[in-house]
Amino acid sequence: MNEVSVLPQPACADRGLRALRRALLLLLCLSVGACKVVILVPPGGKVVSANGEVCLAGQTCVIEVSDTDFDDTFTAVPDAGRGFAGWESGNGYFCGGQEEPCHLATTSFDGNDNLMAALASDLEFFLIPRFTPTPGYNWAYWKRVLHQIDNGDFTTASALYAIAPIPGQCDPGAIAGPVRKRVLEAVNRTRALHALPPVQYDKNFDMQMQLTGLVQRANEYLSHFPQPGDACYNADAEIGAGSANLSGGSRITDPAEDVFGWTNDNYNVAALMEAGHRRWILFPELGYTAYGQVDGYAALKVFGFNRAPAREPDPDLGFVAVPYRNYPYVLFSGGDKPTPWSLSIVPPQGGSSDFDYFASATVSVVDKDSGQPLTVRGKHSDNKGFGLRNFLSWMVDGWAYDTRYVVSINNIQQPGGAPLQIQYEVMLDRFNLFTVDKPLEAGDSGGAAGFSGNFDSERDEDSYRLALSGNVSFSKSQGYFLRIYDAGKQLVVSADGNFNRSFAAGDYTVVASRCDENGLCYQGVDSYSASIQ
């Protein structure tokens, strides 16, 4: 890297904390008359600046700047098979604890004598990435965000909107600032699972996405091609609908839940095996995004930004697979609406992604511990224009959460080369993320003979711990579901009527809810009761 001296501006999440930290560092610099930034890169990746400089693993790169023209952003790029877990924290460390690229600048120093004096100092401050053995899987984030989704923290108009939309008047409203951060984090956390570069949020397209959500809501359709004459039609809404992932429902949704739903893509009924929404979110060259929602009809812009991404994919990235390695269960479903497994090849830099790699490919999925092969069926391949054009998908019967599998794809054709084999492990993590313990509120009570309570909100669920053994009968009021989980958090019963079931002796958690495990819900039910024999 260039040998220059700078007192950078740390990019911290909280503006007040950022200003305080910068002030303290400046005082320290001025008190000792020295300031430098030293980038130390441990094994497992590299640090790349927006200006094109690279600091490799094992290197120490010193940056010194003496003027007010310096403005650069530093991104930690993990090696294939590794992950980035944030910048190191400590006294004298910049961007400590932050997982986004680190922005350093002196452009605001001009005219400030103290700041200008600091540019001449020699004190060392550090920028150090942390690389992990598992690419991108931060279970603490997934546990936190799933808890927030369960609580409905972002499913109120006050949380979602700066200006509430009025569909009856074709008023799109405007999303609140924290929604942008939530969408961006959900997209980038999902991409990190695949060692894909993070994207940036482009708020210039917020209104286009709001207008897109508005026309979908006003007509109660999901169409990428709204037409003049449709309710609340707008030319921007037409452009937006043609360049966005769309979803729709009867209630306000959490923006993060929308991102996860598009990645899962198991409700893409018209083209399930093509998984087009997923392919856009996991497109290696996706550089930007923007989001809008009008009362449950959401839009995520995935192309049409008309500018190159700030970061290029890692040239060593060979493929994008779903699921991949340790993978949060919210992105992958079984049951009546299963998620297709998939693989796309990332072509060499400058190459086209539409080569037919999979005409003769074969797929196997094997339980790693037992060696037992699972049934693979419904193999599909296409070269349609959703992100990476080449695409292979398949269904697997009998897979389970919290179980390690080995996926092998053989006889992948290459342009002018020998057939390729790709093999990787998968573990769909549910146990660490899924909670069956729902709090009881006033009026909720029960025991071995039964229980009763109230649904205090649309999302309220109540849990009861029971010891069950042998044949057990549940007689219950109508209009709600009982979901029963064993000690391993595996669902053993989901029923909205009376039932009798034989249980292996053990402790179980019974959850009373308006909804089943797939999101099918009763409306307008305020209370419940059940007796047990």
LINMOWO-V885941 format. One record per residue. PHI is phi in whole degrees, -180 to 180 (* if undefined). Layout:
BEGIN
phi:PHI
phi:PHI
END
This chain:
BEGIN
phi:*
phi:-65
phi:-87
phi:-141
phi:-121
phi:-143
phi:-103
phi:-77
phi:-91
phi:-68
phi:-96
phi:-107
phi:-67
phi:-100
phi:-64
phi:-65
phi:-63
phi:-62
phi:-66
phi:-64
phi:-63
phi:-63
phi:-63
phi:-64
phi:-65
phi:-64
phi:-60
phi:-65
phi:-58
phi:-69
phi:-71
phi:-109
phi:71
phi:-159
phi:-162
phi:-145
phi:-114
phi:-116
phi:-98
phi:-110
phi:-113
phi:-77
phi:-59
phi:116
phi:173
phi:-151
phi:-118
phi:-120
phi:-93
phi:-64
phi:-86
phi:98
phi:-81
phi:-129
phi:-115
phi:-89
phi:-55
phi:87
phi:-93
phi:-117
phi:-115
phi:-103
phi:-112
phi:-129
phi:-134
phi:-122
phi:-137
phi:-100
phi:-98
phi:-78
phi:-155
phi:-146
phi:-125
phi:-112
phi:-120
phi:-84
phi:-117
phi:-72
phi:-66
phi:-56
phi:87
phi:-121
phi:-131
phi:-106
phi:-111
phi:106
phi:-85
phi:-61
phi:-106
phi:154
phi:-64
phi:82
phi:-110
phi:-90
phi:59
phi:-57
phi:82
phi:-80
phi:-107
phi:-87
phi:-54
phi:-97
phi:-96
phi:-124
phi:-152
phi:-118
phi:-67
phi:-97
phi:-80
phi:-58
phi:92
phi:-109
phi:-61
phi:-66
phi:-68
phi:-65
phi:-65
phi:-66
phi:-64
phi:-91
phi:-86
phi:-128
phi:-65
phi:-94
phi:-122
phi:-120
phi:-129
phi:-133
phi:-81
phi:-113
phi:-108
phi:-117
phi:-68
phi:-106
phi:-68
phi:74
phi:-95
phi:-110
phi:-64
phi:-63
phi:-62
phi:-64
phi:-65
phi:-65
phi:-69
phi:-68
phi:-64
phi:-64
phi:-65
phi:-59
phi:-77
phi:72
phi:-62
phi:-116
phi:-114
phi:-120
phi:-61
phi:-67
phi:-78
phi:-88
phi:-118
phi:-81
phi:-132
phi:-69
phi:-73
phi:-129
phi:-57
phi:-64
phi:-110
phi:56
phi:-98
phi:-77
phi:66
phi:-154
phi:-75
phi:-80
phi:-56
phi:-61
phi:-65
phi:-59
phi:-62
phi:-66
phi:-64
phi:-62
phi:-65
phi:-63
phi:-64
phi:-73
phi:-64
phi:-67
phi:-65
phi:-63
phi:-61
phi:-115
phi:58
phi:-92
phi:-66
phi:-69
phi:-103
phi:-111
phi:-92
phi:-112
phi:-71
phi:-63
phi:-105
phi:-58
phi:-68
phi:-60
phi:-71
phi:-64
phi:-64
phi:-65
phi:-62
phi:-63
phi:-67
phi:-67
phi:-65
phi:-62
phi:-103
phi:50
phi:-132
phi:-120
phi:-132
phi:-82
phi:-135
phi:-62
phi:-120
phi:-54
phi:103
phi:-68
phi:-57
phi:60
phi:-62
phi:-152
phi:-60
phi:-65
phi:-64
phi:-66
phi:-64
phi:-63
phi:-64
phi:-83
phi:-132
phi:-140
phi:-76
phi:-123
phi:-150
phi:-153
phi:-164
phi:-94
phi:-141
phi:-61
phi:-114
phi:-70
phi:-56
phi:-65
phi:-63
phi:-63
phi:-60
phi:-66
phi:-66
phi:-67
phi:-70
phi:-62
phi:62
phi:-81
phi:-100
phi:-80
phi:-61
phi:-69
phi:-150
phi:-57
phi:-74
phi:-82
phi:46
phi:-64
phi:-63
phi:-60
phi:-63
phi:-73
phi:-63
phi:-100
phi:-71
phi:-55
phi:-95
phi:-64
phi:-113
phi:-144
phi:-154
phi:-155
phi:-141
phi:-149
phi:-152
phi:-126
phi:50
phi:98
phi:-100
phi:-115
phi:-141
phi:-122
phi:-72
phi:-126
phi:-160
phi:90
phi:-87
phi:59
phi:-158
phi:-73
phi:-65
phi:-70
phi:-130
phi:-90
phi:-63
phi:-60
phi:-63
phi:-88
phi:-70
phi:-100
phi:-161
phi:-124
phi:-122
phi:-135
phi:-74
phi:-148
phi:52
phi:-72
phi:-137
phi:-67
phi:-62
phi:-63
phi:-90
phi:-151
phi:-126
phi:-117
phi:70
phi:-72
phi:-126
phi:-76
phi:-92
phi:-73
phi:-75
phi:-158
phi:-151
phi:-131
phi:-90
phi:-90
phi:-71
phi:-58
phi:-53
phi:90
phi:-88
phi:-89
phi:-93
phi:-97
phi:-65
phi:-84
phi:-75
phi:-114
phi:-58
phi:-119
phi:-72
phi:-121
phi:-128
phi:-135
phi:-131
phi:-126
phi:-63
phi:-64
phi:-76
phi:-92
phi:76
phi:-79
phi:-75
phi:-99
phi:-77
phi:-106
phi:-144
phi:63
phi:-60
phi:-137
phi:-141
phi:-156
phi:-130
phi:-83
phi:-87
phi:-109
phi:62
phi:-64
phi:-71
phi:-73
phi:-157
phi:-125
phi:-136
phi:-160
phi:-107
phi:-125
phi:-92
phi:83
phi:-75
phi:-136
phi:-66
phi:61
phi:-130
phi:-88
phi:-125
phi:-113
phi:-103
phi:-127
phi:-117
phi:-111
phi:60
phi:-80
phi:-77
phi:-124
phi:-62
phi:70
phi:-134
phi:-71
phi:-57
phi:-112
phi:-117
phi:-123
phi:-138
phi:-156
phi:-99
phi:-138
phi:-142
phi:-85
phi:-83
phi:-115
phi:-60
phi:-74
phi:-111
phi:-86
phi:-115
phi:-106
phi:-92
phi:-105
phi:-72
phi:-93
phi:-110
phi:-56
phi:97
phi:-97
phi:-159
phi:177
phi:-162
phi:-65
phi:-88
phi:152
phi:-158
phi:-156
phi:-179
phi:-127
phi:-93
phi:-80
phi:-155
phi:-60
phi:-102
phi:-64
phi:-134
phi:-126
phi:-112
phi:-132
phi:-88
phi:-134
phi:-93
phi:-120
phi:-159
phi:70
phi:-75
phi:-130
phi:-109
phi:-113
phi:-113
phi:-138
phi:-69
phi:-93
phi:88
phi:-155
phi:-111
phi:-109
phi:-114
phi:-116
phi:-117
phi:-84
phi:-65
phi:-91
phi:64
phi:-88
phi:-73
phi:-111
phi:-145
phi:-140
phi:-149
phi:-112
phi:-131
phi:-70
phi:-157
phi:-124
phi:-144
phi:-93
phi:-115
phi:-65
phi:-57
phi:167
phi:-93
phi:-131
phi:-114
phi:-104
phi:-110
phi:-92
phi:-151
phi:-71
phi:-121
phi:-89
phi:-69
phi:-100
phi:89
phi:-78
phi:-127
phi:-85
phi:-112
phi:74
phi:-98
phi:-106
phi:-143
phi:-151
phi:-157
phi:-154
phi:-114
phi:-126
phi:-133
END
